Amino acid sequence: MIFDASGITDAAQLRSLYDFIHPVIRSLGPSGRLVVIGADPDAATGPGEAAAQQALEGFVRSVGKELKRGATAQLLRLAAGGEDAAQSTLRFLLSARSAYVSGQVITIKGAALPAARDWEHPLHEQVAMVTGAARGIGAAIAEVLARDGARVVCLDVPAGDALAVVANRIGGTALQVDITADDGPQRIAEHLRSRHGGVDIVVHNAGVTRDRTLGRMNETEWDTVLGINLVAQQRITDNLVESATLRAGGRIVALSSMAGIAGGAGQANYATSKAGVIGLVRAQAVQFADRPITVNAVAPGFIETEMTAAMPTLVREAARRMNSMSQGGLPVDVAETVAWLAAPTSAGVTGQVVRVCGQHLVGA
Ligand SMILES: NC(=O)c1ccc[n+]([C@@H]2O[C@H](COP(=O)([O-])OP(=O)(O)OC[C@H]3O[C@@H](n4cnc5c(N)ncnc54)[C@H](O)[C@@H]3O)[C@@H](O)[C@H]2O)c1
C-alpha cells in the first residue's frame, strides 16, 4: 500500500490518511508493505503544514508496531526535487530486502542521478571496500555488494584465513590491515589507488564491544572501543576524501547501532562510539555534498552474529523479542540496507540514519 500524503497542508486533511488506510489495513498480507509519502516538515510553508507532515511520523511508527506477520510501515519524505531520486528507495522499501526495516523515516533530496540504471546489478563497475569483512555483518555486506556487481576489497585484521575465504567466495580481494594502526589510513588509500585506481563505496563496518558498567570499565576498554568504532573511521574517511581516492559520486556507509540511539547498560563506551558515528555521518554529509559524496549510517538492532552470541542468554532472548517482528535480524538484513544506500541511484539519500532493528521497542 502506498499513500501519497505529501500534499497534506493542515491537520484536518490528515483524515484522508485514516479514510484510505483504515478500511484496508487488516487485509495487508504477510510481509506486506505500507509506505506513506510525505513532505519535509522543515520546509513547510506554515505551522499547519509542519504539524500535519510531522504527524505522519507518529502514524507510521504506530501502524508499524501494529502490523503482524512481517509486514512493515515506513515514511518516505520527499524534499524539494526529491521525486526523481526516490525510485531506488521505494524499490528497496517495497521489496523483501527491507525485511527487518520498519517504522523508519527516510528523507530524499534532489540529486543528479546516473543516466543508466541497471536494477539487476546496481553496483556494476563500482569498487567497494568493507572493513571487518572476515565474518558476521561485514562478510554479509561484502557478499551482497558483490552480488550487486561491485568489485569488493575485504578488509580485516591479520588473523587466520577467514578473510581470504570470504574474499575468494565472492571473487573479491583481501586486505589485511588493523584500522587503528598509525599508518592504517595511508596503507588503505595506497592499496585502493594502486590496485583499483580508487574506490567508490566505503563501508565502515569493523567494530567491537567491551561491555562493562562505567565504574568498572578500565581505560583500555574505553580506548579500544572508541579507537576502532569511531576514531579510525574518521581518519580513514578523511584520508580517502582528501587524497581523492574516494571518487566523485562516492558512497560512505557507516555502522552505528541502536545502542548509539537508545544507550545500553554496560555499554557507555560502545554507545558513545556509535552515537559519535551518527554525528560524524551527519556532518560529513554536509561537508562532502558538493563532491558529491553521500554519507549515511545504518543502525542495527539485534542481529544474530558472533558478537551477539556472546551476550548473556536472558538478555539475548529479550533483545530478540523486543521489536515489532518478534525476532532477531540476520546479517543479510543489514547488508541489503547498506547495498541500497551504496547504489549510484541512491544519490538523493544522505545524512540519514536508517535503523535495521525490526522496529525495536526502545529508542523509538
Ligand atoms: N551484531 C549486532 O547485533 C550489531 C548490532 C548493532 C551494531 N553492530 C555493528 O555492526 C558491525 C559488525 O558487527 P558484527 O556483529 O558482525 O561483529 P563481529 O565481531 O562478528 O565482526 C567484526 C569484525 O571487525 C573486525 N575488526 C575488529 N577490529 C578491527 C580492526 N582494528 N581493524 C580491522 N578489522 C577489525 C573483526 O576482526 C571482525 O571480523 C560492528 O560495527 C557492530 O558494532 C552489530
The ligand as a Tripos MOL2 file, in Angstrom:
@<TRIPOS>MOLECULE
LIG
   44    48     1     0     0
SMALL
NO_CHARGES

@<TRIPOS>ATOM
      1 N1         25.5370   -7.8870   15.7740 N.am      1 LIG1
      2 C1         24.7120   -6.9210   16.1450 C.2       1 LIG1
      3 O1         23.6320   -7.1800   16.6690 O.2       1 LIG1
      4 C2         25.0720   -5.4800   15.9120 C.ar      1 LIG1
      5 C3         24.1620   -4.5280   16.3460 C.ar      1 LIG1
      6 C4         24.4540   -3.1980   16.1510 C.ar      1 LIG1
      7 C5         25.6200   -2.8260   15.5070 C.ar      1 LIG1
      8 N2         26.5060   -3.7820   15.1010 N.ar      1 LIG1
      9 C6         27.7240   -3.3050   14.4430 C.3       1 LIG1
     10 O2         27.9070   -3.9820   13.2100 O.3       1 LIG1
     11 C7         29.3070   -4.1320   12.9380 C.3       1 LIG1
     12 C8         29.6210   -5.5990   12.6760 C.3       1 LIG1
     13 O3         29.2150   -6.3570   13.8100 O.3       1 LIG1
     14 P1         29.3140   -7.9510   13.8740 P.3       1 LIG1
     15 O4         28.2680   -8.4020   14.8080 O.co2     1 LIG1
     16 O5         29.3870   -8.5210   12.5140 O.co2     1 LIG1
     17 O6         30.7350   -8.0870   14.6250 O.3       1 LIG1
     18 P2         31.8280   -9.2520   14.5720 P.3       1 LIG1
     19 O7         32.5630   -9.1560   15.8590 O.co2     1 LIG1
     20 O8         31.2140  -10.5580   14.1830 O.co2     1 LIG1
     21 O9         32.7760   -8.7730   13.3680 O.3       1 LIG1
     22 C9         33.5260   -7.5880   13.4560 C.3       1 LIG1
     23 C10        34.7350   -7.7040   12.5110 C.3       1 LIG1
     24 O10        35.5070   -6.4950   12.6490 O.3       1 LIG1
     25 C11        36.8650   -6.8510   12.6670 C.3       1 LIG1
     26 N3         37.6920   -5.8690   13.3580 N.ar      1 LIG1
     27 C12        37.6850   -5.5760   14.6880 C.ar      1 LIG1
     28 N4         38.6610   -4.6840   14.9690 N.ar      1 LIG1
     29 C13        39.2860   -4.3920   13.8040 C.ar      1 LIG1
     30 C14        40.3780   -3.5610   13.4580 C.ar      1 LIG1
     31 N5         41.0270   -2.8430   14.3910 N.pl3     1 LIG1
     32 N6         40.7630   -3.4970   12.1640 N.ar      1 LIG1
     33 C15        40.1240   -4.2280   11.2150 C.ar      1 LIG1
     34 N7         39.0930   -5.0540   11.4870 N.ar      1 LIG1
     35 C16        38.6790   -5.1360   12.7670 C.ar      1 LIG1
     36 C17        36.8930   -8.1860   13.4230 C.3       1 LIG1
     37 O11        38.1160   -8.9130   13.1820 O.3       1 LIG1
     38 C18        35.6540   -8.8760   12.8710 C.3       1 LIG1
     39 O12        35.9420   -9.6580   11.7230 O.3       1 LIG1
     40 C19        30.0400   -3.5480   14.1520 C.3       1 LIG1
     41 O13        30.4010   -2.2100   13.8880 O.3       1 LIG1
     42 C20        28.9810   -3.5930   15.2310 C.3       1 LIG1
     43 O14        29.2240   -2.6520   16.2300 O.3       1 LIG1
     44 C21        26.2670   -5.0990   15.3000 C.ar      1 LIG1
@<TRIPOS>BOND
     1     1     2 1
     2     2     3 2
     3     2     4 1
     4     4     5 ar
     5     4    44 ar
     6     5     6 ar
     7     6     7 ar
     8     7     8 ar
     9     8     9 1
    10     8    44 ar
    11     9    10 1
    12     9    42 1
    13    10    11 1
    14    11    12 1
    15    11    40 1
    16    12    13 1
    17    13    14 1
    18    14    15 2
    19    14    16 1
    20    14    17 1
    21    17    18 1
    22    18    19 2
    23    18    20 1
    24    18    21 1
    25    21    22 1
    26    22    23 1
    27    23    24 1
    28    23    38 1
    29    24    25 1
    30    25    26 1
    31    25    36 1
    32    26    27 ar
    33    26    35 ar
    34    27    28 ar
    35    28    29 ar
    36    29    30 ar
    37    29    35 ar
    38    30    31 1
    39    30    32 ar
    40    32    33 ar
    41    33    34 ar
    42    34    35 ar
    43    36    37 1
    44    36    38 1
    45    38    39 1
    46    40    41 1
    47    40    42 1
    48    42    43 1
@<TRIPOS>SUBSTRUCTURE
     1 LIG1         1 GROUP 0 **** ****
